[in-house]
């Protein structure tokens, strides 16, 4: 009868005990022995698996000291402000001043008195110096203290209230004047919370530089809500509890898992590189925006000089805005250089083949050149533009529905849409090559026109001897015609170079 009674009692108190193997039973018995030998053995009633009032008092003391800090630090993990403060906390005055110079506001202020090239050199120089300051030692130091403040934060924001509510259901959150009536409770009811508590408390060691961490925390929050001395009291209590492993032993006993271990929740977040990159990217974006804005303004002025204030009508047949819109509606990138090529065609048809051709014909056919065959360069360069323009026209025609390239693109849209981006990319590459080759050819013509303009004004001519005779050809004065033609061509070549610079910048992204 006595044996049967104790067997029934063991089955009631330890319902899973019989399912354990012999080794587990032996290890669990050692857990029980360690609890009984612990200086905190009064925290846990083994047979009933209950936590005593002393456990509730321990957690309430931690809660009392950390509650205000928990409120202040509740969003620390997601705070971008804390990340920035954590990096800037370790920056000296010169580095902070350098960072300020890279701000969009300062860059914009300096831009008012600097041309693009000088502004770019100034910003890139400061970016290089800023990057160099973030060496390995700086990065490790800033990241270390940020992670330390996160470990502090995850402790003070721990849900002590839910845990304590089990010990006293009448307890009010953050009412530190309330005196809880702590009672003993079943350990199973809060065992998962205790596991969480162990994860966040074990990484907190007294030998960390908590004084510096508190300086950082108080910079994030003017008053973090707990003093360094109060925090050291918490660390001392944690150290005493950890030295006996009482909470770990309780978890092992409750879960019948004698080998259970807590995995410390150690923060290893890297913030410094991201901070540095954000400052640099913001500076580069500001610089690019300023340069792009200036380029766009200059582009409008140049195109107005060449074509006048009115919009240039579409002169292309197939590489057109309408076709571009159709492609984009199909989810493709479209025709990238629609406007650029349209300007190019309009310029060659309306200006190059008329005004420039008239000047070249006059100089080549009627000019008396200082050296024989000196005019050959002028003739070759003029026809090089026309030859490239023929390729330009052939390219546009190749995009018709009947031509091979256009038919191939439309077939891919209808039958094999995955091939369309590849074909379209090849088409845009061809357009870019034409834009580049014609820009180079026109730039050569610009230099030749410039040499004619200056030769015409010299007392001793080095190219053409009979400028006075050429003055009689045409209604307007020859010098004015040369100046007008050169200005328009020069303006258009500058516009083309801006187009190509924008293409290069897009390709680098």
VMD Tcl script that draws the C-alpha trace (Angstrom):
set ca {
  {0.00 0.00 0.00}
  {2.80 2.46 0.89}
  {4.69 1.73 -2.36}
  {1.52 2.16 -4.40}
  {0.86 5.49 -2.68}
  {4.32 6.90 -3.54}
  {4.08 5.64 -7.11}
  {0.74 7.44 -7.49}
  {2.21 10.60 -5.92}
  {5.22 10.54 -8.31}
  {2.89 10.07 -11.27}
  {0.85 13.07 -10.15}
  {3.81 15.37 -9.51}
  {5.95 14.29 -12.46}
  {3.57 13.10 -15.18}
  {6.35 12.88 -17.79}
  {8.90 11.23 -15.52}
  {8.08 7.68 -16.61}
  {8.61 8.56 -20.28}
  {12.23 9.60 -19.63}
  {15.09 7.18 -20.20}
  {17.43 6.20 -17.41}
  {20.10 8.74 -18.30}
  {17.59 11.58 -18.45}
  {16.19 10.56 -15.07}
  {19.69 10.57 -13.62}
  {20.42 14.02 -15.05}
  {17.08 15.36 -13.89}
  {17.83 14.09 -10.40}
  {21.08 16.07 -10.55}
  {19.07 19.17 -11.50}
  {16.87 18.63 -8.45}
  {19.98 18.19 -6.29}
  {21.52 21.42 -7.64}
  {18.33 23.36 -6.90}
  {18.27 22.04 -3.33}
  {21.92 23.03 -2.86}
  {21.50 26.50 -4.35}
  {21.50 29.60 -2.18}
  {18.27 30.45 -4.04}
  {16.60 27.12 -3.34}
  {13.70 28.95 -1.70}
  {12.80 30.41 -5.11}
  {11.32 27.14 -6.33}
  {9.14 24.44 -4.78}
  {10.24 21.31 -6.55}
  {7.31 19.00 -5.87}
  {4.65 21.52 -6.85}
  {6.83 23.15 -9.53}
  {5.98 26.56 -8.14}
  {7.82 29.88 -8.08}
  {7.79 31.50 -4.67}
  {7.19 35.09 -3.62}
  {10.96 35.72 -3.66}
  {11.05 35.30 -7.48}
  {8.24 37.83 -7.88}
  {10.04 40.27 -5.59}
  {13.26 39.86 -7.62}
  {11.53 40.61 -10.91}
  {9.56 43.50 -9.42}
  {12.79 45.15 -8.26}
  {14.20 44.89 -11.80}
  {10.95 46.28 -13.16}
  {10.91 49.16 -10.68}
  {14.40 50.25 -11.67}
  {14.00 49.85 -15.45}
  {10.34 50.77 -16.17}
  {10.93 54.40 -17.18}
  {13.93 53.44 -19.31}
  {11.81 50.76 -20.95}
  {9.28 53.38 -22.00}
  {11.98 55.68 -23.41}
  {13.83 52.93 -25.28}
  {10.85 51.01 -26.66}
  {11.57 52.00 -30.29}
  {15.37 51.97 -30.10}
  {15.83 48.93 -32.32}
  {14.02 50.58 -35.25}
  {15.33 54.11 -34.64}
  {17.35 55.56 -37.52}
  {18.04 58.54 -35.26}
  {19.79 56.28 -32.74}
  {21.95 54.78 -35.49}
  {23.04 58.24 -36.64}
  {23.68 59.42 -33.08}
  {25.68 56.26 -32.35}
  {28.03 56.95 -35.25}
  {28.28 60.72 -34.75}
  {28.97 60.15 -31.05}
  {32.44 58.88 -32.05}
  {33.17 61.53 -34.70}
  {35.57 64.34 -33.78}
  {34.85 67.98 -34.62}
  {36.76 67.92 -37.90}
  {34.87 64.85 -39.12}
  {31.54 66.34 -38.08}
  {32.44 69.51 -39.98}
  {33.35 67.43 -43.02}
  {30.01 65.63 -42.79}
  {28.26 69.00 -42.61}
  {30.05 70.16 -45.79}
  {28.63 67.10 -47.55}
  {25.06 68.03 -46.63}
  {22.79 69.03 -49.55}
  {22.25 72.48 -48.03}
  {25.98 73.32 -47.92}
  {26.66 71.80 -51.35}
  {23.82 73.85 -52.82}
  {25.17 77.03 -51.19}
  {28.65 76.43 -52.61}
  {27.21 75.57 -56.01}
  {26.05 79.17 -56.45}
  {29.67 80.29 -56.87}
  {31.19 77.25 -58.58}
  {31.04 75.85 -62.11}
  {30.18 72.16 -62.49}
  {33.75 70.91 -62.80}
  {35.01 72.79 -59.75}
  {31.96 71.78 -57.72}
  {32.46 68.11 -58.66}
  {36.14 68.23 -57.64}
  {35.27 69.87 -54.32}
  {32.53 67.36 -53.44}
  {34.51 64.30 -54.59}
  {37.53 65.45 -52.56}
  {35.45 65.75 -49.39}
  {33.80 62.38 -50.07}
  {37.23 60.74 -50.33}
  {38.34 62.31 -47.04}
  {35.08 61.33 -45.35}
  {35.39 57.70 -46.51}
  {39.01 57.52 -45.38}
  {38.06 58.55 -41.84}
  {35.92 55.43 -41.44}
  {38.75 53.00 -40.87}
  {38.42 49.57 -39.22}
  {39.00 50.88 -35.70}
  {36.36 53.60 -36.03}
  {33.79 51.19 -37.49}
  {34.33 48.54 -34.83}
  {34.12 51.10 -32.03}
  {30.89 52.74 -33.26}
  {29.22 49.38 -33.98}
  {30.25 48.03 -30.57}
  {28.60 50.81 -28.58}
  {25.50 50.73 -30.75}
  {25.11 47.02 -30.05}
  {25.74 47.65 -26.36}
  {22.90 50.16 -26.24}
  {20.68 47.65 -28.06}
  {21.44 44.99 -25.43}
  {20.62 47.53 -22.74}
  {17.43 48.42 -24.60}
  {16.24 44.83 -25.07}
  {16.58 44.32 -21.32}
  {14.71 47.43 -20.16}
  {11.89 46.87 -22.67}
  {11.46 43.27 -21.55}
  {7.82 42.50 -20.70}
  {8.28 42.44 -16.92}
  {4.68 43.57 -16.48}
  {3.15 40.46 -18.06}
  {5.42 38.29 -15.94}
  {4.60 40.17 -12.73}
  {0.88 40.14 -13.54}
  {0.97 36.41 -12.85}
  {2.31 37.07 -9.37}
  {-0.26 39.83 -8.68}
  {-3.23 40.12 -11.10}
  {-4.08 43.56 -9.65}
  {-0.78 45.10 -10.61}
  {-0.88 48.32 -12.73}
  {1.62 48.94 -15.51}
  {4.32 51.54 -14.70}
  {2.55 52.48 -11.47}
  {5.66 52.34 -9.32}
  {3.78 53.59 -6.26}
  {1.71 50.42 -6.35}
  {2.86 47.83 -3.83}
  {2.20 44.40 -5.37}
  {1.00 41.51 -3.21}
  {3.24 38.84 -4.67}
  {2.07 35.23 -4.36}
  {3.55 31.93 -5.40}
  {2.52 30.67 -8.85}
  {2.89 27.67 -11.12}
  {6.26 27.94 -12.89}
  {4.76 26.62 -16.14}
  {2.65 29.75 -16.49}
  {5.70 31.98 -16.94}
  {8.41 29.56 -18.06}
  {8.55 30.94 -21.62}
  {8.94 34.48 -20.29}
  {11.76 33.33 -18.05}
  {13.49 31.77 -21.07}
  {13.22 35.11 -22.87}
  {14.56 36.88 -19.81}
  {17.58 34.58 -19.70}
  {18.33 35.24 -23.37}
  {18.47 39.01 -22.90}
  {20.09 39.12 -19.45}
  {23.02 36.75 -19.95}
  {24.93 39.07 -22.38}
  {24.88 41.89 -19.80}
  {28.29 41.89 -18.15}
  {29.62 44.33 -15.63}
  {32.95 44.79 -17.43}
  {31.33 46.55 -20.40}
  {31.89 50.32 -20.69}
  {28.43 51.18 -19.43}
  {29.43 54.77 -18.53}
  {30.12 55.57 -22.19}
  {26.97 53.72 -23.21}
  {24.94 55.89 -20.83}
  {26.45 59.04 -22.33}
  {25.31 57.79 -25.72}
  {21.85 56.81 -24.42}
  {21.35 60.20 -22.81}
  {22.26 61.86 -26.10}
  {19.52 59.79 -27.76}
  {17.07 60.55 -24.94}
  {17.71 63.60 -22.82}
  {16.93 61.49 -19.76}
  {17.07 57.78 -20.46}
  {15.04 57.03 -17.32}
  {17.62 55.16 -15.25}
  {20.90 56.24 -13.69}
  {24.22 54.49 -14.11}
  {24.22 53.57 -10.41}
  {20.75 52.02 -10.68}
  {21.88 50.09 -13.74}
  {24.91 48.79 -11.84}
  {22.53 47.58 -9.11}
  {20.63 45.60 -11.75}
  {23.85 44.15 -13.14}
  {24.91 43.10 -9.66}
  {21.61 41.29 -9.07}
  {21.84 39.60 -12.45}
  {25.39 38.51 -11.72}
  {24.33 36.91 -8.43}
  {21.47 35.04 -10.09}
  {23.63 33.92 -13.00}
  {26.34 32.64 -10.67}
  {23.90 30.09 -9.21}
  {22.10 29.32 -12.54}
  {18.89 29.04 -10.52}
  {16.60 30.18 -13.33}
  {18.26 27.79 -15.80}
  {17.81 24.95 -13.31}
  {14.15 25.86 -12.87}
  {13.57 25.79 -16.65}
  {15.29 22.40 -16.91}
  {13.18 20.99 -14.13}
  {9.87 22.37 -15.40}
  {10.50 21.22 -18.98}
  {12.04 17.88 -17.92}
  {14.97 18.79 -20.10}
  {18.16 18.47 -18.02}
  {20.38 19.59 -20.92}
  {18.46 22.76 -21.81}
  {20.65 25.82 -22.36}
  {19.80 29.44 -22.91}
  {21.20 31.04 -26.06}
  {22.23 34.61 -25.22}
  {20.62 37.19 -27.49}
  {23.76 39.12 -28.42}
  {23.41 42.05 -30.81}
  {25.80 42.13 -33.78}
  {24.33 44.86 -35.94}
  {26.61 46.81 -38.28}
  {25.50 50.40 -38.76}
  {28.59 52.44 -39.55}
  {29.04 51.49 -43.20}
  {25.37 52.18 -43.88}
  {25.64 55.60 -42.20}
  {28.75 56.51 -44.20}
  {27.17 55.32 -47.44}
  {23.99 57.32 -46.74}
  {25.97 60.56 -46.25}
  {28.01 59.94 -49.40}
  {24.98 58.92 -51.49}
  {23.06 62.01 -50.38}
  {26.00 64.23 -51.33}
  {26.39 62.54 -54.72}
  {22.67 62.75 -55.40}
  {22.68 66.47 -54.56}
  {25.69 67.04 -56.82}
  {24.06 65.07 -59.65}
  {20.81 66.99 -59.24}
  {22.62 70.32 -59.42}
  {24.61 69.29 -62.50}
  {21.57 67.78 -64.19}
  {19.53 70.90 -63.46}
  {22.23 73.12 -64.88}
  {22.67 70.87 -67.90}
  {18.95 70.86 -68.56}
  {18.79 74.63 -68.32}
  {21.81 74.94 -70.62}
  {20.30 72.38 -72.98}
  {17.09 74.38 -73.32}
  {19.08 77.56 -73.99}
  {21.27 75.84 -76.62}
  {18.35 74.22 -78.42}
  {16.47 77.53 -78.40}
  {19.51 79.21 -79.98}
  {19.51 76.61 -82.76}
  {15.81 75.90 -83.35}
  {14.02 78.85 -81.81}
  {11.47 78.85 -78.97}
  {8.92 76.59 -80.69}
  {8.83 72.81 -80.26}
  {10.60 70.88 -82.99}
  {8.12 68.69 -84.88}
  {8.76 64.98 -85.33}
  {10.87 64.23 -88.41}
  {11.56 60.55 -87.73}
  {9.46 57.88 -89.42}
  {9.70 54.87 -87.11}
  {11.97 55.71 -84.15}
  {9.26 57.99 -82.87}
  {7.52 59.06 -79.62}
  {4.42 57.11 -80.66}
  {6.36 53.86 -81.12}
  {8.19 54.54 -77.87}
  {4.88 54.85 -76.01}
  {3.61 51.60 -77.52}
  {6.72 49.73 -76.38}
  {6.47 51.14 -72.86}
  {2.83 50.07 -72.64}
  {4.13 46.55 -73.32}
  {6.38 46.80 -70.27}
  {9.59 47.53 -72.22}
  {12.13 50.34 -71.84}
  {11.07 51.90 -75.15}
  {13.14 53.92 -77.60}
  {15.73 55.69 -75.45}
  {16.95 58.41 -77.83}
  {13.75 59.54 -79.54}
  {14.16 63.27 -78.90}
  {17.93 63.32 -79.45}
  {17.71 61.67 -82.86}
  {14.82 63.87 -83.89}
  {16.83 67.00 -83.08}
  {19.76 65.55 -85.00}
  {17.74 64.83 -88.12}
  {16.06 68.24 -88.00}
  {19.43 70.01 -87.68}
  {21.02 68.18 -90.61}
  {18.02 68.62 -92.93}
  {17.21 72.24 -92.06}
  {20.62 73.67 -91.30}
  {23.55 71.46 -92.23}
  {22.39 70.73 -95.78}
  {21.57 74.41 -96.31}
  {23.57 77.06 -94.44}
  {26.68 74.99 -93.73}
  {26.67 73.45 -97.21}
  {26.45 76.92 -98.80}
  {29.47 78.16 -96.82}
  {31.52 75.05 -97.54}
  {30.64 75.11 -101.22}
  {31.60 78.78 -101.43}
  {34.94 78.26 -99.68}
  {35.83 74.99 -101.41}
  {34.73 75.92 -104.93}
  {35.57 79.65 -105.02}
  {38.31 79.98 -102.42}
  {41.95 80.33 -103.34}
  {43.65 78.08 -100.80}
  {47.11 78.88 -99.52}
  {48.24 75.28 -100.02}
  {47.15 72.89 -102.73}
  {44.69 70.23 -101.52}
  {44.25 72.04 -98.20}
  {40.54 72.12 -98.90}
  {40.48 68.31 -99.08}
  {40.06 68.03 -95.31}
  {37.04 70.31 -95.46}
  {35.47 68.30 -98.27}
  {36.13 64.93 -96.61}
  {34.78 66.08 -93.24}
  {31.65 67.54 -94.83}
  {30.89 64.28 -96.66}
  {31.69 62.19 -93.59}
  {28.71 63.81 -91.85}
  {26.49 63.07 -94.84}
  {27.71 59.45 -94.96}
  {26.89 59.00 -91.29}
  {23.54 60.64 -91.90}
  {22.76 58.06 -94.59}
  {23.36 55.32 -92.02}
  {21.07 57.27 -89.70}
  {18.26 57.25 -92.30}
  {18.80 53.57 -93.03}
  {18.53 52.80 -89.32}
  {15.19 54.62 -89.07}
  {13.88 52.82 -92.17}
  {14.98 49.44 -90.80}
  {12.36 49.81 -88.05}
  {9.41 49.81 -90.43}
  {7.02 46.86 -90.30}
  {8.33 45.60 -93.65}
  {12.04 45.91 -92.78}
  {13.91 43.10 -91.04}
  {14.65 44.81 -87.70}
  {11.18 46.28 -87.27}
  {9.52 43.00 -88.26}
  {11.74 41.10 -85.81}
  {10.79 43.42 -82.94}
  {7.06 43.22 -83.65}
  {7.22 39.45 -84.05}
  {8.86 39.13 -80.63}
  {6.10 41.24 -79.07}
  {3.46 38.98 -80.59}
  {5.07 35.53 -80.24}
  {8.08 35.56 -77.91}
  {7.95 38.56 -75.61}
  {11.02 37.40 -73.65}
  {13.19 38.21 -76.67}
  {11.79 41.72 -77.12}
  {14.05 43.37 -74.49}
  {17.14 41.88 -76.15}
  {16.12 43.13 -79.60}
  {15.11 46.54 -78.23}
  {18.42 46.89 -76.38}
  {20.28 46.21 -79.63}
  {18.18 48.85 -81.42}
  {18.93 51.45 -78.73}
  {22.63 50.56 -78.89}
  {22.57 51.25 -82.63}
  {20.83 54.59 -81.97}
  {23.47 55.51 -79.41}
  {26.29 54.64 -81.82}
  {24.73 56.85 -84.51}
  {24.34 59.68 -82.00}
  {28.00 59.36 -80.98}
  {29.38 59.12 -84.55}
  {27.38 62.09 -85.81}
  {28.34 64.14 -82.76}
  {32.00 63.41 -83.44}
  {31.63 64.28 -87.14}
  {29.80 67.54 -86.42}
  {32.39 68.45 -83.78}
  {35.00 68.13 -86.54}
  {33.00 70.48 -88.77}
  {32.73 72.91 -85.86}
  {36.53 73.11 -85.60}
  {36.87 73.68 -89.35}
  {34.28 76.47 -89.30}
  {36.09 78.02 -86.36}
  {39.35 77.99 -88.31}
  {37.63 79.64 -91.31}
  {36.08 82.32 -89.08}
  {39.43 83.25 -87.53}
  {41.30 83.03 -90.84}
  {38.84 85.46 -92.42}
  {39.62 88.06 -89.74}
  {43.42 87.79 -89.93}
  {45.56 90.27 -91.84}
  {47.69 87.44 -93.14}
  {45.48 84.55 -94.19}
  {46.72 81.02 -93.64}
  {43.88 79.12 -95.33}
  {42.16 81.22 -98.02}
  {43.75 84.21 -99.79}
  {40.69 85.77 -101.52}
  {38.30 86.44 -98.62}
  {37.49 89.86 -100.09}
  {36.33 88.26 -103.34}
  {34.18 85.79 -101.42}
  {32.45 88.73 -99.70}
  {30.61 89.41 -102.96}
  {28.96 85.98 -102.92}
  {25.69 86.03 -100.99}
  {23.54 88.86 -99.65}
  {24.72 89.04 -96.01}
  {28.26 90.05 -94.98}
  {30.54 86.99 -95.04}
  {31.89 87.45 -91.50}
  {28.35 87.68 -90.10}
  {27.36 84.53 -92.00}
  {30.39 82.66 -90.66}
  {29.68 83.87 -87.12}
  {25.98 82.91 -87.25}
  {26.62 79.48 -88.76}
  {29.46 78.75 -86.32}
  {27.36 79.83 -83.32}
  {24.46 77.57 -84.29}
  {26.71 74.62 -85.03}
  {28.71 75.14 -81.84}
  {25.50 75.39 -79.79}
  {24.15 72.19 -81.29}
  {27.42 70.28 -80.76}
  {27.37 71.37 -77.11}
  {23.78 70.13 -76.84}
  {24.81 66.79 -78.34}
  {27.65 66.47 -75.84}
  {25.19 67.11 -73.01}
  {22.96 64.37 -74.45}
  {25.92 61.95 -74.52}
  {26.98 62.93 -70.99}
  {23.48 62.13 -69.77}
  {23.62 58.77 -71.58}
  {26.95 57.97 -69.91}
  {25.60 58.88 -66.48}
  {22.53 56.66 -66.98}
  {24.70 53.73 -68.11}
  {26.87 54.08 -65.00}
  {23.90 53.75 -62.66}
}
mol new
graphics top color blue
foreach p $ca { graphics top sphere $p radius 0.5 }
foreach p [lrange $ca 0 end-1] q [lrange $ca 1 end] { graphics top cylinder $p $q radius 0.2 }
display resetview
